[in-house]
Amino acid sequence: HRQVDLLVSTSAHVTNKAMKFCFNAKHWPAIGYPRNDVLLDEQLRHHPLVSLGMDDQAICAIRSAKYSGKNVILYTPTFRRNMHDPFSDGVINLDQLYNFLKLHNLFFLIKLHPLMPQTIEPSYWKDNIFFIRPDSDIYPLMHEINILITDYSSIFFDYLLLDRPIVFYCHDLNEYIQDDRGFIFDYETMTPGPKVHSQKDLENQIIGILQRKDIWTDDRRRVRDLVFDHIDGSATKRLMAVLIGK
């Protein structure tokens, strides 16, 4: 990559252990990402500009689910080099998932990576599953999420700021390490949540979390403190101070 003058980081640890191996910059201010301010600043969440780029139908679907007393779960798998989605590969069986969600009064949001072809129509699928537009902004919605499910997406780092349960559905972990993009950080030590390899195990972990069997609080905070030097809603203010100071 060509050198840039400034590249924003979230912590000194992230800069020294990851970013400096991937990018070329003169300065690495560990001030945090402005996109995360909306997770921690309640007043900002009500700002009219926050809705720009969001999926309006997803907002309505979440509000309806919350009104019905449902816990909201977000599934955000990252893309693979083969560009397969988890439904055509049989990683998630939607009929089985629907029955599980119905039984436990849950609402399941799915947001595929923008690079991943979407084989399912991105709209309501029955009444307990909703596909969010892949190109929409998920961050203003994350405060409404009770449980995050992902595999290798870095979105879980941002979600750590909310200190809520995360489940890692890493069904193809060995293949991903050997044949796909691999990792910068050690996967086991930097993923503070249960690792599951089948849909049944995933459902069991969700039930355990709902029964308040969350044993990962200390690990989440350990990783959060490594990847964030600031745990607040002021990253934008710090960025502006850096830019104006230059």
N, C-alpha and C positions, 0 to 999 in steps of 0.2 A: 504494500500500500504506500502511496505517497505520504509524506509527512504532513501532519496538520499541526497547528499551533497549540490547540487545546482539545482534550478529550475528557469528557466528564466521566467520573467514576463514582462508585458508591462507598468505597472504603479503601484504606491503604492496603489491606489484605488482597482485595480484588485486583487492585492496580498491580501489585508486585507478583501475585501468583497467577494472574490470568491475562489481564489486558496488555501488559508489556510484551507478552509473547504473541499477541494477535494483532496489535495495531502499532502504528508509528506516530508518536506525538511528542511535542516538546514539553507540554505541561499536562498533569493529570490531577486536577482538583477533585478531591473526594467529597463532593458536596451533595451527592444524591441525585436521583432522577426526578425532574419536575412532574412526570406522569404519575408518580406515587403520592404526590401531595393530596390528591383527591381521596386516597385511602385513609388519611389521618386527620384531615381538616374537614370537620363536619360542615362548617359554613361554606367552604368551597364546593361541597357536593350539591348545594342548592343554587349555585351560580348558573345562570341561563346558558353560558357558553360551554359548560361541561357536557351538555347533551349533543354537541356537534360531533358527528362521526359515530354516534351510538346507534344501536339497533332499536328503533322505537318499539317494534313489536315485542322484543325481548323484555323491555322495561314493563310493558303491560302484562306480559306473561308472568314475570317475577312478582309483580304486585298482586296479581290474582292468586298466585300460589301462596304467598305470605298471608293473604287475607283468609285463605282456607286452612291456615295453620300448618302448612307444609314446610319442612326443611328443604333448603335449596342446595343442590350439589352441582358443581361445575366440572366438566370433563374437558381437558385441553391437551390432547396428544400432539406431539410435534410431528414433523414430516420425516419420511424415510427417503432414501435415494430412489427406491423403486416407486415412490409416490402412491403406494397403496393406502387405502383408508381402513380403519379398524373394523368396518362393517362388512366390506367385501372379503376381508381376510378372515372373518369369523371370530375376531377378537372380542367384539361385542355383538351379542344376539339381541336385537331390539325387542323381539316378542318376550323373551325371557326377562329382559330388563324391565319392560313395561309391567309385567306381572309382579315383579319384586317391588317396584316403586308403588304400585297400587296397594299392595299388601301393607306397606309401611308408611303410606301417606307422604311420599317424597316427590320432589320435583327435580328433574334432571336436565340441566343445560349442557349442550354440546357445542363447543367452538373448535372447529378444525383449523389447522394452520392455513393461512392464505395460499400457500404453495401446494397444498394437498387437494387434489380433485375431490369434489363433493358429489357422491353418487346418490345421496338422499336429498329430497327436496328440502331446502332450508326454510321450513315453516313449521307449524304445529304438526307433531306426529302423535296422534291420539291426544291424550290430555295430561300426561305426566312427563312428556319429553319435548324439548324445544331445541331446534337447531338455530344458533345465533349466526348471523352473517359473518363469514370468515374475515371479511375486510373491515369489520366494524371495530370500534374502540371498546375493549372489554374492561378497562381499568375503572371507569366510573360505576360499573356494576359489581365489582368485586366485594364491596362492602356488604352486599346483600347475600353473599355466598357463605353457607355454613361449613361446607366441606369441599376441598379442592382435590380433584383426581387428575394426575398427569403422569407422564412417563419420564421424559428427559428434557422437557421444556423448562427454560429458565424462568418462566412465569412464577414458579413456586417460590423463588427468592423474594419477589415482590409481595407475594401473599404472606410471607413470614411476618411482615409488618403488622398484620392483623392478629397474629398468634392464634390461628385456628387450625384444626386438623387437616393434614394432607396425607393422601394415600398415593403411593407410587405403583402404578400398574405397568410393571416392566416385564411384560410377557416374552420379549425378544431381546433381553439384556445382552446375552453373549453374542448374538448375531450383530447387535447394534455396535458393540465394542469392536468386534473383529472386522466387520464388513461395511459399516456405515460411518457416521461422523465421529463416533467416540466422544470422549470427555476431556475437559481441561482440568476440572477438579476430580478428586476421587469420589466415585459415585456413592459408595457405602457411607463414608464419613460426612458427606455434605447433603444427604437426603434424610431429613429428620421426620420419618414416618414409616409405617409398615410397607413392605415390598410384597406385592402379590403378582401371581403369574397366571391366574385364570379368573374368569368372570365370577365363578362361585366364591372363590377366596375374596374377591373384591366386595361382593355383597356381604360376606360375613364380617369383613372389617368395618363396613359402613354400619352394620347392626351394632357392633361393639362400640363404635364411637357414639352412636345414638344412645346407648346404654351407659354413657359417661365413662367408658373404659379408655380414656385418652392418657397414654403413658409417655407421650412424646414431648410434653411441654418443655422440659429442661433442654432436650436436644434442639428443639425449634429455636429457643432463645440463644443457645450456643452458636448455631449457624447464623442466625439473624445478626448477632453481635460481631461476627466475622465479616459479613458482607455489607453491613451498614454502619458507618461511623455516626450517622445522625438518624434518630428514630423520631421524626416529627413531620409536619406538613409544610416545611419551609425551604425545600430544595430550590424552588423557583426564585425565592428571594436571594438565596446564596448565589445562584447562577447570575442573576442580574448584578449583584455586587461585584462578582468577578469580572463581568463584561464591562461594567462602568469603570471599574478600577483600572482596566487596561486602556 
